[in-house]
């Protein structure tokens, strides 16, 4: 098959995956057309807005209102991660409001404002003409649980029951709970929840039933029995604990956890009595995952077309010969490449908010940690590469490193143009999907979303740091680790680079979760958030390796691959992280 025909086939396949996956996601999100998903905006007291989706079941009207449910996501997530709950509630006749917390998604910053968004969202839902104001339930995952507890405290007469999924009362400033507040409380807390120490103050997740804090909310001093109702639903003092076998992020993507939440809401609100275990939400998740795969795949044929010599001339050349061999030196360099990023990961992520405080220029706390990690890696790579290069008689701009600039600024500009066209094409593709299907590209906690105007501004400020990292990474992969074998075979090169980049993080997660599943706690419990974020690294690093390797083979230099990765990853991170600065 000719190269051109391969590109056409790959482009067709990527588009097929994007649109078929998005159509499937739309079918799942609307339950085959029986749910009308509407975009809403909620005004807040400080003059900002909260973005949300309103899921309206078929047949609901102002003359025939339905029970309502407020569903709120956790930290550095968005309303889309509540789809599993929202879809299943709406299928059972509830009008569901799923919001972006302040500073998340498309809601105005800063994060944590307005009671994490809970009180204004509940006020909006309880006053909506489609909702029975006497029949409203609350559901929140992780930090979203603190939002619904805050909503319950501020509007005590506007709800009938609440479900905390992987969450708690009285944490991080959320109102304290007791045996009467919140009203009719269900707690869904996973057997392997990484935040057991923060939420219910236990040494291990399986010890939750013996938590003194939880027992005080249940009105007992004995271990709480799973799936047993304490108190009275009629009096509003009912409590129940559910412990699905999953993890903290798994609690919003596990049938057992969704069933537990739906079951409790059905028990405590008037209305639906359908089987809580009958689900279709996972089709939406499968669809967005297929679309995400198609979106990443789209980068390669799109970039290949733009990298044709007749379009951008000197930006593309024949791939140069390698410098290194697959010998002991290569093995040492590969091991350092796999291990050093992991060794730097926790220190830089945990110190990120201190070393890079939240400002108008650096407004995202977790992104600051990732940036510090990226810059630390860039410095280490430059130092190690410099030591290796120093023992040679080569020029730093030896074409075999891929660092040469050809026609100078013109070559860099053309390489950047290829990257902008490639990533811009993916952005347009996502915009079309959002317009047609009201979905994004997403797999579990990894999501590629359109940027707001504020995201675009933040994107520009973080882009240089990520570009520095990817330039250093390109030199490492293609100047130090590229062998004759990986030069001759693109599939082998992609597989080798992906294994080198992801190996360390794979080991990290195996160790952390091996200990968690064995003992009930992570090996380093305080790193729970960073450990969950590491799952996204594990998913993205193979994509980064593939993009980097493909464009080096296609253009013969490091520039285009570094630009594509910097644009793509900065976009993905900025659009999905919380904004902490009060713009």
Helices and strands as residue ranges (DSSP letters): H 3-29, E 35-43, E 49-57, E 66-72, G 79-82, H 83-91, E 95-99, H 113-116, H 118-126, E 131-141, H 143-154, E 161-165, E 185-188, H 196-199, G 205-210, H 212-218, E 239-242, G 249-252, H 255-268, H 281-306, H 309-312, G 313-315, H 328-355, H 365-390, G 399-401, H 409-437, E 441-443, E 446-448, H 453-475, I 476-480, H 484-488, H 490-519, G 525-527, H 528-555, H 559-576
